[in-house]
Every structure is written in structure tokens, then in C-alpha cells.
Amino acid sequence: MPIVVNLDVMMARRKMSLNELSDKVGLTLSNLSILKTGKAKAIRFSTLEAICKALECQPADILEYKEE
């Protein structure tokens, strides 16, 4: 898939665990894990907004387009 999810990179930069992000964003660990591993097929803007707010970043810090 040409969309790469860099959630793990941003979490590492912010020194935030998956559990902590889950608490701040209000998503289950399993849903965040699916997103983190790049297995998600879609993401809601409200979820992306909550993640960006919790990690103090921009959507482009999390999502990246790479041609196949």
C-alpha cells in the first residue's frame, strides 16, 4: 500500500507508549495497534485529529505517501 503509517516513529519521538496514547485518544489498544502496523484500511478524521493532538504533530508526520 502506498500510504505508510509512521505512528510508531512519532510515538518514539514523544516517548509515548501505546497504552498512554490509547488513554489520551480514547481508542482501544487493538485498534491503535492495527493502525500502527499499517494494517488499517481507513482512518477517521476525528481519530487522526485526536492522535495529532495527543502527539502534538501534524497529519503529515503520521501519514506518508510512497509510490510502489
C-alpha positions as CSV (number, residue, x, y, z in Angstrom):
1,M,0.0,0.0,0.0
2,P,1.4,3.4,-0.9
3,I,0.3,5.1,2.3
4,V,2.8,4.5,5.1
5,V,1.8,5.0,8.7
6,N,4.6,6.4,10.9
7,L,2.7,6.3,14.1
8,D,5.4,4.3,15.9
9,V,8.1,6.9,14.8
10,M,6.1,9.8,16.3
11,M,5.3,7.8,19.5
12,A,9.1,7.1,19.9
13,R,9.9,10.8,19.3
14,R,7.4,11.8,22.0
15,K,8.4,8.9,24.3
16,M,4.8,7.8,24.5
17,S,3.7,4.2,24.9
18,L,0.7,2.6,23.1
19,N,-1.1,2.4,26.4
20,E,-0.6,6.1,27.1
21,L,-1.7,7.1,23.6
22,S,-4.7,4.8,23.9
23,D,-5.8,6.6,27.1
24,K,-5.3,10.1,25.6
25,V,-7.1,9.3,22.3
26,G,-9.8,7.0,23.6
27,L,-9.1,4.1,21.2
28,T,-8.6,0.5,22.1
29,L,-5.1,-0.9,22.1
30,S,-6.1,-3.3,19.3
31,N,-7.4,-0.5,17.0
32,L,-4.2,1.6,17.7
33,S,-2.1,-1.5,17.0
34,I,-3.8,-2.1,13.7
35,L,-3.1,1.5,12.7
36,K,0.5,1.4,14.0
37,T,1.3,-1.7,12.0
38,G,-0.2,-0.3,8.8
39,K,-2.9,-2.9,8.5
40,A,-5.7,-0.3,8.8
41,K,-7.8,0.3,5.6
42,A,-9.1,3.7,6.7
43,I,-8.9,6.3,9.5
44,R,-11.5,8.8,10.6
45,F,-10.5,12.4,10.6
46,S,-11.6,12.7,14.2
47,T,-9.3,9.9,15.1
48,L,-6.4,11.5,13.2
49,E,-7.2,14.8,14.9
50,A,-7.1,13.2,18.3
51,I,-3.8,11.4,17.6
52,C,-2.2,14.6,16.3
53,K,-3.4,16.5,19.4
54,A,-2.0,13.8,21.7
55,L,1.3,13.6,19.9
56,E,1.5,17.4,19.2
57,C,2.2,16.8,15.5
58,Q,0.7,17.3,12.0
59,P,-1.1,14.6,10.0
60,A,1.9,14.5,7.6
61,D,4.1,13.4,10.5
62,I,2.0,10.3,10.8
63,L,0.9,9.6,7.2
64,E,3.2,9.4,4.2
65,Y,2.7,8.6,0.6
66,K,5.3,6.4,-1.2
67,E,4.9,5.2,-4.8
68,E,5.1,1.5,-5.2
